[in-house]
């Protein structure tokens, strides 16, 4: 009789653990956006497809962030 109780206990424990509340779903609004990504988004919006709309300082910083691909980034996001 004691041998039959052990499998029953294991099954009950499995059911108990399986019914535990799940973790809350991932909430992307809690993540702060990378400051460089925010800057790139701002420059893309400001340039509106034309890198010449940006100042020299903005272009330099954008080129640093994008590793020399500022113009390609600006043109790819119209």
mmCIF file of the N, C-alpha and C atoms, coordinates in Angstrom:
data_MODEL
# 
_entry.id   MODEL 
# 
loop_
_atom_site.group_PDB 
_atom_site.id 
_atom_site.type_symbol 
_atom_site.label_atom_id 
_atom_site.label_alt_id 
_atom_site.label_comp_id 
_atom_site.label_asym_id 
_atom_site.label_entity_id 
_atom_site.label_seq_id 
_atom_site.pdbx_PDB_ins_code 
_atom_site.Cartn_x 
_atom_site.Cartn_y 
_atom_site.Cartn_z 
_atom_site.occupancy 
_atom_site.B_iso_or_equiv 
_atom_site.pdbx_formal_charge 
_atom_site.auth_seq_id 
_atom_site.auth_comp_id 
_atom_site.auth_asym_id 
_atom_site.auth_atom_id 
_atom_site.pdbx_PDB_model_num 
ATOM 1   N N  . UNK A 1 1  ? 0.803  -1.188 0.000   1.00 0.00 ? 1  UNK A N  1 
ATOM 2   C CA . UNK A 1 1  ? 0.000  0.000  0.000   1.00 0.00 ? 1  UNK A CA 1 
ATOM 3   C C  . UNK A 1 1  ? 0.855  1.264  0.000   1.00 0.00 ? 1  UNK A C  1 
ATOM 4   N N  . UNK A 1 2  ? 1.982  1.259  0.751   1.00 0.00 ? 2  UNK A N  1 
ATOM 5   C CA . UNK A 1 2  ? 2.852  2.422  0.796   1.00 0.00 ? 2  UNK A CA 1 
ATOM 6   C C  . UNK A 1 2  ? 3.462  2.703  -0.578  1.00 0.00 ? 2  UNK A C  1 
ATOM 7   N N  . UNK A 1 3  ? 3.681  1.671  -1.353  1.00 0.00 ? 3  UNK A N  1 
ATOM 8   C CA . UNK A 1 3  ? 4.277  1.830  -2.675  1.00 0.00 ? 3  UNK A CA 1 
ATOM 9   C C  . UNK A 1 3  ? 3.310  2.552  -3.603  1.00 0.00 ? 3  UNK A C  1 
ATOM 10  N N  . UNK A 1 4  ? 2.044  2.353  -3.470  1.00 0.00 ? 4  UNK A N  1 
ATOM 11  C CA . UNK A 1 4  ? 1.044  2.990  -4.324  1.00 0.00 ? 4  UNK A CA 1 
ATOM 12  C C  . UNK A 1 4  ? 0.841  4.456  -3.967  1.00 0.00 ? 4  UNK A C  1 
ATOM 13  N N  . UNK A 1 5  ? 1.162  4.852  -2.754  1.00 0.00 ? 5  UNK A N  1 
ATOM 14  C CA . UNK A 1 5  ? 0.991  6.245  -2.323  1.00 0.00 ? 5  UNK A CA 1 
ATOM 15  C C  . UNK A 1 5  ? 2.047  7.143  -2.966  1.00 0.00 ? 5  UNK A C  1 
ATOM 16  N N  . UNK A 1 6  ? 3.268  6.632  -3.152  1.00 0.00 ? 6  UNK A N  1 
ATOM 17  C CA . UNK A 1 6  ? 4.340  7.443  -3.723  1.00 0.00 ? 6  UNK A CA 1 
ATOM 18  C C  . UNK A 1 6  ? 4.008  7.942  -5.130  1.00 0.00 ? 6  UNK A C  1 
ATOM 19  N N  . UNK A 1 7  ? 3.563  7.083  -6.060  1.00 0.00 ? 7  UNK A N  1 
ATOM 20  C CA . UNK A 1 7  ? 3.207  7.598  -7.390  1.00 0.00 ? 7  UNK A CA 1 
ATOM 21  C C  . UNK A 1 7  ? 2.042  8.587  -7.329  1.00 0.00 ? 7  UNK A C  1 
ATOM 22  N N  . UNK A 1 8  ? 1.105  8.335  -6.442  1.00 0.00 ? 8  UNK A N  1 
ATOM 23  C CA . UNK A 1 8  ? -0.023 9.256  -6.286  1.00 0.00 ? 8  UNK A CA 1 
ATOM 24  C C  . UNK A 1 8  ? 0.466  10.619 -5.795  1.00 0.00 ? 8  UNK A C  1 
ATOM 25  N N  . UNK A 1 9  ? 1.430  10.616 -4.865  1.00 0.00 ? 9  UNK A N  1 
ATOM 26  C CA . UNK A 1 9  ? 1.990  11.863 -4.348  1.00 0.00 ? 9  UNK A CA 1 
ATOM 27  C C  . UNK A 1 9  ? 2.740  12.614 -5.449  1.00 0.00 ? 9  UNK A C  1 
ATOM 28  N N  . UNK A 1 10 ? 3.468  11.886 -6.279  1.00 0.00 ? 10 UNK A N  1 
ATOM 29  C CA . UNK A 1 10 ? 4.209  12.515 -7.384  1.00 0.00 ? 10 UNK A CA 1 
ATOM 30  C C  . UNK A 1 10 ? 3.243  13.143 -8.379  1.00 0.00 ? 10 UNK A C  1 
ATOM 31  N N  . UNK A 1 11 ? 2.168  12.454 -8.709  1.00 0.00 ? 11 UNK A N  1 
ATOM 32  C CA . UNK A 1 11 ? 1.173  12.983 -9.635  1.00 0.00 ? 11 UNK A CA 1 
ATOM 33  C C  . UNK A 1 11 ? 0.511  14.219 -9.044  1.00 0.00 ? 11 UNK A C  1 
ATOM 34  N N  . UNK A 1 12 ? 0.165  14.177 -7.762  1.00 0.00 ? 12 UNK A N  1 
ATOM 35  C CA . UNK A 1 12 ? -0.472 15.336 -7.114  1.00 0.00 ? 12 UNK A CA 1 
ATOM 36  C C  . UNK A 1 12 ? 0.479  16.528 -7.078  1.00 0.00 ? 12 UNK A C  1 
ATOM 37  N N  . UNK A 1 13 ? 1.748  16.274 -6.793  1.00 0.00 ? 13 UNK A N  1 
ATOM 38  C CA . UNK A 1 13 ? 2.736  17.353 -6.783  1.00 0.00 ? 13 UNK A CA 1 
ATOM 39  C C  . UNK A 1 13 ? 2.879  17.958 -8.174  1.00 0.00 ? 13 UNK A C  1 
ATOM 40  N N  . UNK A 1 14 ? 2.907  17.121 -9.192  1.00 0.00 ? 14 UNK A N  1 
ATOM 41  C CA . UNK A 1 14 ? 2.993  17.613 -10.569 1.00 0.00 ? 14 UNK A CA 1 
ATOM 42  C C  . UNK A 1 14 ? 1.794  18.456 -10.942 1.00 0.00 ? 14 UNK A C  1 
ATOM 43  N N  . UNK A 1 15 ? 0.617  18.034 -10.539 1.00 0.00 ? 15 UNK A N  1 
ATOM 44  C CA . UNK A 1 15 ? -0.583 18.826 -10.811 1.00 0.00 ? 15 UNK A CA 1 
ATOM 45  C C  . UNK A 1 15 ? -0.557 20.147 -10.066 1.00 0.00 ? 15 UNK A C  1 
ATOM 46  N N  . UNK A 1 16 ? -0.089 20.102 -8.820  1.00 0.00 ? 16 UNK A N  1 
ATOM 47  C CA . UNK A 1 16 ? -0.014 21.325 -8.018  1.00 0.00 ? 16 UNK A CA 1 
ATOM 48  C C  . UNK A 1 16 ? 0.953  22.324 -8.650  1.00 0.00 ? 16 UNK A C  1 
ATOM 49  N N  . UNK A 1 17 ? 2.121  21.854 -9.053  1.00 0.00 ? 17 UNK A N  1 
ATOM 50  C CA . UNK A 1 17 ? 3.109  22.750 -9.660  1.00 0.00 ? 17 UNK A CA 1 
ATOM 51  C C  . UNK A 1 17 ? 2.658  23.224 -11.040 1.00 0.00 ? 17 UNK A C  1 
ATOM 52  N N  . UNK A 1 18 ? 1.922  22.400 -11.759 1.00 0.00 ? 18 UNK A N  1 
ATOM 53  C CA . UNK A 1 18 ? 1.431  22.777 -13.074 1.00 0.00 ? 18 UNK A CA 1 
ATOM 54  C C  . UNK A 1 18 ? 0.329  23.817 -13.013 1.00 0.00 ? 18 UNK A C  1 
ATOM 55  N N  . UNK A 1 19 ? -0.329 23.914 -11.878 1.00 0.00 ? 19 UNK A N  1 
ATOM 56  C CA . UNK A 1 19 ? -1.426 24.881 -11.720 1.00 0.00 ? 19 UNK A CA 1 
ATOM 57  C C  . UNK A 1 19 ? -0.952 26.196 -11.122 1.00 0.00 ? 19 UNK A C  1 
ATOM 58  N N  . UNK A 1 20 ? 0.340  26.326 -10.881 1.00 0.00 ? 20 UNK A N  1 
ATOM 59  C CA . UNK A 1 20 ? 0.868  27.568 -10.316 1.00 0.00 ? 20 UNK A CA 1 
ATOM 60  C C  . UNK A 1 20 ? 0.656  28.699 -11.312 1.00 0.00 ? 20 UNK A C  1 
ATOM 61  N N  . UNK A 1 21 ? 0.406  29.903 -10.823 1.00 0.00 ? 21 UNK A N  1 
ATOM 62  C CA . UNK A 1 21 ? 0.185  31.017 -11.750 1.00 0.00 ? 21 UNK A CA 1 
ATOM 63  C C  . UNK A 1 21 ? 1.426  31.295 -12.596 1.00 0.00 ? 21 UNK A C  1 
ATOM 64  N N  . UNK A 1 22 ? 1.206  31.576 -13.831 1.00 0.00 ? 22 UNK A N  1 
ATOM 65  C CA . UNK A 1 22 ? 2.312  31.866 -14.751 1.00 0.00 ? 22 UNK A CA 1 
ATOM 66  C C  . UNK A 1 22 ? 2.850  33.268 -14.482 1.00 0.00 ? 22 UNK A C  1 
ATOM 67  N N  . UNK A 1 23 ? 4.070  33.484 -14.910 1.00 0.00 ? 23 UNK A N  1 
ATOM 68  C CA . UNK A 1 23 ? 4.652  34.813 -14.767 1.00 0.00 ? 23 UNK A CA 1 
ATOM 69  C C  . UNK A 1 23 ? 3.908  35.794 -15.660 1.00 0.00 ? 23 UNK A C  1 
ATOM 70  N N  . UNK A 1 24 ? 3.967  37.052 -15.278 1.00 0.00 ? 24 UNK A N  1 
ATOM 71  C CA . UNK A 1 24 ? 3.317  38.087 -16.078 1.00 0.00 ? 24 UNK A CA 1 
ATOM 72  C C  . UNK A 1 24 ? 3.961  38.147 -17.453 1.00 0.00 ? 24 UNK A C  1 
ATOM 73  N N  . UNK A 1 25 ? 3.201  38.430 -18.496 1.00 0.00 ? 25 UNK A N  1 
ATOM 74  C CA . UNK A 1 25 ? 3.789  38.525 -19.834 1.00 0.00 ? 25 UNK A CA 1 
ATOM 75  C C  . UNK A 1 25 ? 4.797  39.663 -19.914 1.00 0.00 ? 25 UNK A C  1 
ATOM 76  N N  . UNK A 1 26 ? 5.708  39.522 -20.839 1.00 0.00 ? 26 UNK A N  1 
ATOM 77  C CA . UNK A 1 26 ? 6.744  40.532 -21.056 1.00 0.00 ? 26 UNK A CA 1 
ATOM 78  C C  . UNK A 1 26 ? 6.109  41.863 -21.417 1.00 0.00 ? 26 UNK A C  1 
ATOM 79  N N  . UNK A 1 27 ? 6.553  42.918 -20.776 1.00 0.00 ? 27 UNK A N  1 
ATOM 80  C CA . UNK A 1 27 ? 6.011  44.245 -21.029 1.00 0.00 ? 27 UNK A CA 1 
ATOM 81  C C  . UNK A 1 27 ? 7.105  45.134 -21.604 1.00 0.00 ? 27 UNK A C  1 
ATOM 82  N N  . UNK A 1 28 ? 7.052  45.388 -22.894 1.00 0.00 ? 28 UNK A N  1 
ATOM 83  C CA . UNK A 1 28 ? 8.091  46.169 -23.577 1.00 0.00 ? 28 UNK A CA 1 
ATOM 84  C C  . UNK A 1 28 ? 8.088  47.631 -23.152 1.00 0.00 ? 28 UNK A C  1 
ATOM 85  N N  . UNK A 1 29 ? 7.004  48.125 -22.583 1.00 0.00 ? 29 UNK A N  1 
ATOM 86  C CA . UNK A 1 29 ? 6.958  49.532 -22.188 1.00 0.00 ? 29 UNK A CA 1 
ATOM 87  C C  . UNK A 1 29 ? 7.847  49.807 -20.986 1.00 0.00 ? 29 UNK A C  1 
ATOM 88  N N  . UNK A 1 30 ? 8.259  48.782 -20.269 1.00 0.00 ? 30 UNK A N  1 
ATOM 89  C CA . UNK A 1 30 ? 9.107  48.970 -19.098 1.00 0.00 ? 30 UNK A CA 1 
ATOM 90  C C  . UNK A 1 30 ? 10.577 49.124 -19.458 1.00 0.00 ? 30 UNK A C  1 
ATOM 91  N N  . UNK A 1 31 ? 10.932 48.818 -20.686 1.00 0.00 ? 31 UNK A N  1 
ATOM 92  C CA . UNK A 1 31 ? 12.326 48.893 -21.113 1.00 0.00 ? 31 UNK A CA 1 
ATOM 93  C C  . UNK A 1 31 ? 12.620 50.298 -21.613 1.00 0.00 ? 31 UNK A C  1 
ATOM 94  N N  . UNK A 1 32 ? 13.677 50.878 -21.085 1.00 0.00 ? 32 UNK A N  1 
ATOM 95  C CA . UNK A 1 32 ? 14.088 52.195 -21.571 1.00 0.00 ? 32 UNK A CA 1 
ATOM 96  C C  . UNK A 1 32 ? 14.854 52.003 -22.868 1.00 0.00 ? 32 UNK A C  1 
ATOM 97  N N  . UNK A 1 33 ? 14.579 52.857 -23.835 1.00 0.00 ? 33 UNK A N  1 
ATOM 98  C CA . UNK A 1 33 ? 15.239 52.738 -25.125 1.00 0.00 ? 33 UNK A CA 1 
ATOM 99  C C  . UNK A 1 33 ? 16.658 53.292 -25.031 1.00 0.00 ? 33 UNK A C  1 
ATOM 100 N N  . UNK A 1 34 ? 17.559 52.670 -25.730 1.00 0.00 ? 34 UNK A N  1 
ATOM 101 C CA . UNK A 1 34 ? 18.952 53.084 -25.786 1.00 0.00 ? 34 UNK A CA 1 
ATOM 102 C C  . UNK A 1 34 ? 19.023 54.531 -26.275 1.00 0.00 ? 34 UNK A C  1 
ATOM 103 N N  . UNK A 1 35 ? 19.763 55.409 -25.579 1.00 0.00 ? 35 UNK A N  1 
ATOM 104 C CA . UNK A 1 35 ? 19.848 56.813 -25.993 1.00 0.00 ? 35 UNK A CA 1 
ATOM 105 C C  . UNK A 1 35 ? 20.353 57.001 -27.424 1.00 0.00 ? 35 UNK A C  1 
ATOM 106 N N  . UNK A 1 36 ? 21.256 56.131 -27.862 1.00 0.00 ? 36 UNK A N  1 
ATOM 107 C CA . UNK A 1 36 ? 21.751 56.241 -29.229 1.00 0.00 ? 36 UNK A CA 1 
ATOM 108 C C  . UNK A 1 36 ? 20.647 55.898 -30.225 1.00 0.00 ? 36 UNK A C  1 
ATOM 109 N N  . UNK A 1 37 ? 19.823 54.914 -29.904 1.00 0.00 ? 37 UNK A N  1 
ATOM 110 C CA . UNK A 1 37 ? 18.713 54.543 -30.784 1.00 0.00 ? 37 UNK A CA 1 
ATOM 111 C C  . UNK A 1 37 ? 17.695 55.669 -30.850 1.00 0.00 ? 37 UNK A C  1 
ATOM 112 N N  . UNK A 1 38 ? 17.475 56.328 -29.725 1.00 0.00 ? 38 UNK A N  1 
ATOM 113 C CA . UNK A 1 38 ? 16.554 57.471 -29.700 1.00 0.00 ? 38 UNK A CA 1 
ATOM 114 C C  . UNK A 1 38 ? 17.099 58.582 -30.591 1.00 0.00 ? 38 UNK A C  1 
ATOM 115 N N  . UNK A 1 39 ? 18.403 58.847 -30.506 1.00 0.00 ? 39 UNK A N  1 
ATOM 116 C CA . UNK A 1 39 ? 19.025 59.885 -31.336 1.00 0.00 ? 39 UNK A CA 1 
ATOM 117 C C  . UNK A 1 39 ? 18.901 59.539 -32.816 1.00 0.00 ? 39 UNK A C  1 
ATOM 118 N N  . UNK A 1 40 ? 19.163 58.293 -33.168 1.00 0.00 ? 40 UNK A N  1 
ATOM 119 C CA . UNK A 1 40 ? 19.059 57.877 -34.568 1.00 0.00 ? 40 UNK A CA 1 
ATOM 120 C C  . UNK A 1 40 ? 17.624 58.058 -35.058 1.00 0.00 ? 40 UNK A C  1 
ATOM 121 N N  . UNK A 1 41 ? 16.649 57.655 -34.247 1.00 0.00 ? 41 UNK A N  1 
ATOM 122 C CA . UNK A 1 41 ? 15.240 57.835 -34.628 1.00 0.00 ? 41 UNK A CA 1 
ATOM 123 C C  . UNK A 1 41 ? 14.906 59.304 -34.843 1.00 0.00 ? 41 UNK A C  1 
ATOM 124 N N  . UNK A 1 42 ? 15.418 60.161 -33.973 1.00 0.00 ? 42 UNK A N  1 
ATOM 125 C CA . UNK A 1 42 ? 15.166 61.599 -34.111 1.00 0.00 ? 42 UNK A CA 1 
ATOM 126 C C  . UNK A 1 42 ? 15.791 62.152 -35.388 1.00 0.00 ? 42 UNK A C  1 
ATOM 127 N N  . UNK A 1 43 ? 17.009 61.727 -35.689 1.00 0.00 ? 43 UNK A N  1 
ATOM 128 C CA . UNK A 1 43 ? 17.691 62.233 -36.876 1.00 0.00 ? 43 UNK A CA 1 
ATOM 129 C C  . UNK A 1 43 ? 17.027 61.729 -38.153 1.00 0.00 ? 43 UNK A C  1 
ATOM 130 N N  . UNK A 1 44 ? 16.557 60.500 -38.140 1.00 0.00 ? 44 UNK A N  1 
ATOM 131 C CA . UNK A 1 44 ? 15.854 59.956 -39.304 1.00 0.00 ? 44 UNK A CA 1 
ATOM 132 C C  . UNK A 1 44 ? 14.584 60.768 -39.550 1.00 0.00 ? 44 UNK A C  1 
ATOM 133 N N  . UNK A 1 45 ? 13.865 61.077 -38.481 1.00 0.00 ? 45 UNK A N  1 
ATOM 134 C CA . UNK A 1 45 ? 12.638 61.862 -38.618 1.00 0.00 ? 45 UNK A CA 1 
ATOM 135 C C  . UNK A 1 45 ? 12.957 63.282 -39.095 1.00 0.00 ? 45 UNK A C  1 
ATOM 136 N N  . UNK A 1 46 ? 14.009 63.861 -38.559 1.00 0.00 ? 46 UNK A N  1 
ATOM 137 C CA . UNK A 1 46 ? 14.383 65.238 -38.921 1.00 0.00 ? 46 UNK A CA 1 
ATOM 138 C C  . UNK A 1 46 ? 14.877 65.314 -40.372 1.00 0.00 ? 46 UNK A C  1 
ATOM 139 N N  . UNK A 1 47 ? 15.665 64.332 -40.792 1.00 0.00 ? 47 UNK A N  1 
ATOM 140 C CA . UNK A 1 47 ? 16.253 64.357 -42.130 1.00 0.00 ? 47 UNK A CA 1 
ATOM 141 C C  . UNK A 1 47 ? 15.220 64.097 -43.213 1.00 0.00 ? 47 UNK A C  1 
ATOM 142 N N  . UNK A 1 48 ? 14.210 63.307 -42.899 1.00 0.00 ? 48 UNK A N  1 
ATOM 143 C CA . UNK A 1 48 ? 13.148 63.008 -43.858 1.00 0.00 ? 48 UNK A CA 1 
ATOM 144 C C  . UNK A 1 48 ? 13.709 62.501 -45.192 1.00 0.00 ? 48 UNK A C  1 
ATOM 145 N N  . UNK A 1 49 ? 14.698 61.611 -45.108 1.00 0.00 ? 49 UNK A N  1 
ATOM 146 C CA . UNK A 1 49 ? 15.264 61.007 -46.310 1.00 0.00 ? 49 UNK A CA 1 
ATOM 147 C C  . UNK A 1 49 ? 16.447 61.751 -46.913 1.00 0.00 ? 49 UNK A C  1 
ATOM 148 N N  . UNK A 1 50 ? 16.769 62.942 -46.408 1.00 0.00 ? 50 UNK A N  1 
ATOM 149 C CA . UNK A 1 50 ? 17.864 63.739 -46.968 1.00 0.00 ? 50 UNK A CA 1 
ATOM 150 C C  . UNK A 1 50 ? 18.840 64.096 -45.855 1.00 0.00 ? 50 UNK A C  1 
ATOM 151 N N  . UNK A 1 51 ? 20.027 63.496 -45.885 1.00 0.00 ? 51 UNK A N  1 
ATOM 152 C CA . UNK A 1 51 ? 21.009 63.717 -44.826 1.00 0.00 ? 51 UNK A CA 1 
ATOM 153 C C  . UNK A 1 51 ? 21.478 65.171 -44.766 1.00 0.00 ? 51 UNK A C  1 
ATOM 154 N N  . UNK A 1 52 ? 21.321 65.907 -45.846 1.00 0.00 ? 52 UNK A N  1 
ATOM 155 C CA . UNK A 1 52 ? 21.741 67.308 -45.871 1.00 0.00 ? 52 UNK A CA 1 
ATOM 156 C C  . UNK A 1 52 ? 20.850 68.192 -45.006 1.00 0.00 ? 52 UNK A C  1 
ATOM 157 N N  . UNK A 1 53 ? 19.743 67.664 -44.530 1.00 0.00 ? 53 UNK A N  1 
ATOM 158 C CA . UNK A 1 53 ? 18.874 68.411 -43.621 1.00 0.00 ? 53 UNK A CA 1 
ATOM 159 C C  . UNK A 1 53 ? 19.464 68.481 -42.206 1.00 0.00 ? 53 UNK A C  1 
ATOM 160 N N  . UNK A 1 54 ? 20.453 67.653 -41.936 1.00 0.00 ? 54 UNK A N  1 
ATOM 161 C CA . UNK A 1 54 ? 21.076 67.608 -40.612 1.00 0.00 ? 54 UNK A CA 1 
ATOM 162 C C  . UNK A 1 54 ? 22.280 68.534 -40.551 1.00 0.00 ? 54 UNK A C  1 
ATOM 163 N N  . UNK A 1 55 ? 22.573 69.022 -39.345 1.00 0.00 ? 55 UNK A N  1 
ATOM 164 C CA . UNK A 1 55 ? 23.762 69.860 -39.174 1.00 0.00 ? 55 UNK A CA 1 
ATOM 165 C C  . UNK A 1 55 ? 25.006 68.977 -39.246 1.00 0.00 ? 55 UNK A C  1 
ATOM 166 N N  . UNK A 1 56 ? 26.170 69.619 -39.365 1.00 0.00 ? 56 UNK A N  1 
ATOM 167 C CA . UNK A 1 56 ? 27.427 68.875 -39.453 1.00 0.00 ? 56 UNK A CA 1 
ATOM 168 C C  . UNK A 1 56 ? 27.665 68.058 -38.185 1.00 0.00 ? 56 UNK A C  1 
ATOM 169 N N  . UNK A 1 57 ? 27.331 68.620 -37.029 1.00 0.00 ? 57 UNK A N  1 
ATOM 170 C CA . UNK A 1 57 ? 27.512 67.910 -35.764 1.00 0.00 ? 57 UNK A CA 1 
ATOM 171 C C  . UNK A 1 57 ? 26.590 66.690 -35.683 1.00 0.00 ? 57 UNK A C  1 
ATOM 172 N N  . UNK A 1 58 ? 25.364 66.856 -36.137 1.00 0.00 ? 58 UNK A N  1 
ATOM 173 C CA . UNK A 1 58 ? 24.418 65.743 -36.117 1.00 0.00 ? 58 UNK A CA 1 
ATOM 174 C C  . UNK A 1 58 ? 24.866 64.629 -37.050 1.00 0.00 ? 58 UNK A C  1 
ATOM 175 N N  . UNK A 1 59 ? 25.361 65.017 -38.239 1.00 0.00 ? 59 UNK A N  1 
ATOM 176 C CA . UNK A 1 59 ? 25.859 64.008 -39.187 1.00 0.00 ? 59 UNK A CA 1 
ATOM 177 C C  . UNK A 1 59 ? 27.062 63.269 -38.623 1.00 0.00 ? 59 UNK A C  1 
ATOM 178 N N  . UNK A 1 60 ? 27.964 64.010 -37.979 1.00 0.00 ? 60 UNK A N  1 
ATOM 179 C CA . UNK A 1 60 ? 29.159 63.391 -37.397 1.00 0.00 ? 60 UNK A CA 1 
ATOM 180 C C  . UNK A 1 60 ? 28.767 62.387 -36.322 1.00 0.00 ? 60 UNK A C  1 
ATOM 181 N N  . UNK A 1 61 ? 27.867 62.794 -35.436 1.00 0.00 ? 61 UNK A N  1 
ATOM 182 C CA . UNK A 1 61 ? 27.437 61.887 -34.362 1.00 0.00 ? 61 UNK A CA 1 
ATOM 183 C C  . UNK A 1 61 ? 26.698 60.681 -34.940 1.00 0.00 ? 61 UNK A C  1 
ATOM 184 N N  . UNK A 1 62 ? 25.866 60.913 -35.929 1.00 0.00 ? 62 UNK A N  1 
ATOM 185 C CA . UNK A 1 62 ? 25.129 59.825 -36.560 1.00 0.00 ? 62 UNK A CA 1 
ATOM 186 C C  . UNK A 1 62 ? 26.082 58.852 -37.257 1.00 0.00 ? 62 UNK A C  1 
ATOM 187 N N  . UNK A 1 63 ? 27.115 59.389 -37.905 1.00 0.00 ? 63 UNK A N  1 
ATOM 188 C CA . UNK A 1 63 ? 28.124 58.527 -38.539 1.00 0.00 ? 63 UNK A CA 1 
ATOM 189 C C  . UNK A 1 63 ? 28.893 57.711 -37.508 1.00 0.00 ? 63 UNK A C  1 
ATOM 190 N N  . UNK A 1 64 ? 29.162 58.296 -36.337 1.00 0.00 ? 64 UNK A N  1 
ATOM 191 C CA . UNK A 1 64 ? 29.846 57.559 -35.278 1.00 0.00 ? 64 UNK A CA 1 
ATOM 192 C C  . UNK A 1 64 ? 28.977 56.404 -34.785 1.00 0.00 ? 64 UNK A C  1 
ATOM 193 N N  . UNK A 1 65 ? 27.712 56.691 -34.565 1.00 0.00 ? 65 UNK A N  1 
ATOM 194 C CA . UNK A 1 65 ? 26.793 55.672 -34.049 1.00 0.00 ? 65 UNK A CA 1 
ATOM 195 C C  . UNK A 1 65 ? 26.582 54.555 -35.067 1.00 0.00 ? 65 UNK A C  1 
ATOM 196 N N  . UNK A 1 66 ? 26.420 54.937 -36.329 1.00 0.00 ? 66 UNK A N  1 
ATOM 197 C CA . UNK A 1 66 ? 26.120 53.945 -37.378 1.00 0.00 ? 66 UNK A CA 1 
ATOM 198 C C  . UNK A 1 66 ? 27.376 53.413 -38.066 1.00 0.00 ? 66 UNK A C  1 
ATOM 199 N N  . UNK A 1 67 ? 28.530 53.780 -37.537 1.00 0.00 ? 67 UNK A N  1 
ATOM 200 C CA . UNK A 1 67 ? 29.825 53.323 -38.073 1.00 0.00 ? 67 UNK A CA 1 
ATOM 201 C C  . UNK A 1 67 ? 29.997 53.672 -39.541 1.00 0.00 ? 67 UNK A C  1 
ATOM 202 N N  . UNK A 1 68 ? 29.679 54.936 -39.843 1.00 0.00 ? 68 UNK A N  1 
ATOM 203 C CA . UNK A 1 68 ? 29.885 55.441 -41.199 1.00 0.00 ? 68 UNK A CA 1 
ATOM 204 C C  . UNK A 1 68 ? 28.732 55.182 -42.152 1.00 0.00 ? 68 UNK A C  1 
ATOM 205 N N  . UNK A 1 69 ? 27.638 54.690 -41.658 1.00 0.00 ? 69 UNK A N  1 
ATOM 206 C CA . UNK A 1 69 ? 26.504 54.358 -42.524 1.00 0.00 ? 69 UNK A CA 1 
ATOM 207 C C  . UNK A 1 69 ? 25.316 55.295 -42.333 1.00 0.00 ? 69 UNK A C  1 
ATOM 208 N N  . UNK A 1 70 ? 25.575 56.518 -41.922 1.00 0.00 ? 70 UNK A N  1 
ATOM 209 C CA . UNK A 1 70 ? 24.504 57.462 -41.626 1.00 0.00 ? 70 UNK A CA 1 
ATOM 210 C C  . UNK A 1 70 ? 23.615 57.700 -42.855 1.00 0.00 ? 70 UNK A C  1 
ATOM 211 N N  . UNK A 1 71 ? 24.227 57.932 -43.984 1.00 0.00 ? 71 UNK A N  1 
ATOM 212 C CA . UNK A 1 71 ? 23.442 58.220 -45.201 1.00 0.00 ? 71 UNK A CA 1 
ATOM 213 C C  . UNK A 1 71 ? 22.578 57.021 -45.586 1.00 0.00 ? 71 UNK A C  1 
ATOM 214 N N  . UNK A 1 72 ? 23.114 55.843 -45.472 1.00 0.00 ? 72 UNK A N  1 
ATOM 215 C CA . UNK A 1 72 ? 22.339 54.639 -45.801 1.00 0.00 ? 72 UNK A CA 1 
ATOM 216 C C  . UNK A 1 72 ? 21.178 54.447 -44.831 1.00 0.00 ? 72 UNK A C  1 
ATOM 217 N N  . UNK A 1 73 ? 21.404 54.754 -43.564 1.00 0.00 ? 73 UNK A N  1 
ATOM 218 C CA . UNK A 1 73 ? 20.331 54.641 -42.575 1.00 0.00 ? 73 UNK A CA 1 
ATOM 219 C C  . UNK A 1 73 ? 19.228 55.646 -42.863 1.00 0.00 ? 73 UNK A C  1 
ATOM 220 N N  . UNK A 1 74 ? 19.622 56.865 -43.170 1.00 0.00 ? 74 UNK A N  1 
ATOM 221 C CA . UNK A 1 74 ? 18.645 57.923 -43.460 1.00 0.00 ? 74 UNK A CA 1 
ATOM 222 C C  . UNK A 1 74 ? 17.817 57.551 -44.694 1.00 0.00 ? 74 UNK A C  1 
ATOM 223 N N  . UNK A 1 75 ? 18.471 57.044 -45.721 1.00 0.00 ? 75 UNK A N  1 
ATOM 224 C CA . UNK A 1 75 ? 17.761 56.716 -46.963 1.00 0.00 ? 75 UNK A CA 1 
ATOM 225 C C  . UNK A 1 75 ? 16.902 55.469 -46.832 1.00 0.00 ? 75 UNK A C  1 
ATOM 226 N N  . UNK A 1 76 ? 17.315 54.529 -45.973 1.00 0.00 ? 76 UNK A N  1 
ATOM 227 C CA . UNK A 1 76 ? 16.583 53.268 -45.865 1.00 0.00 ? 76 UNK A CA 1 
ATOM 228 C C  . UNK A 1 76 ? 15.280 53.422 -45.095 1.00 0.00 ? 76 UNK A C  1 
ATOM 229 N N  . UNK A 1 77 ? 15.159 54.464 -44.302 1.00 0.00 ? 77 UNK A N  1 
ATOM 230 C CA . UNK A 1 77 ? 13.954 54.667 -43.486 1.00 0.00 ? 77 UNK A CA 1 
ATOM 231 C C  . UNK A 1 77 ? 13.248 55.917 -43.976 1.00 0.00 ? 77 UNK A C  1 
ATOM 232 N N  . UNK A 1 78 ? 12.444 55.769 -44.986 1.00 0.00 ? 78 UNK A N  1 
ATOM 233 C CA . UNK A 1 78 ? 11.721 56.925 -45.517 1.00 0.00 ? 78 UNK A CA 1 
ATOM 234 C C  . UNK A 1 78 ? 10.309 56.917 -45.015 1.00 0.00 ? 78 UNK A C  1 
# 
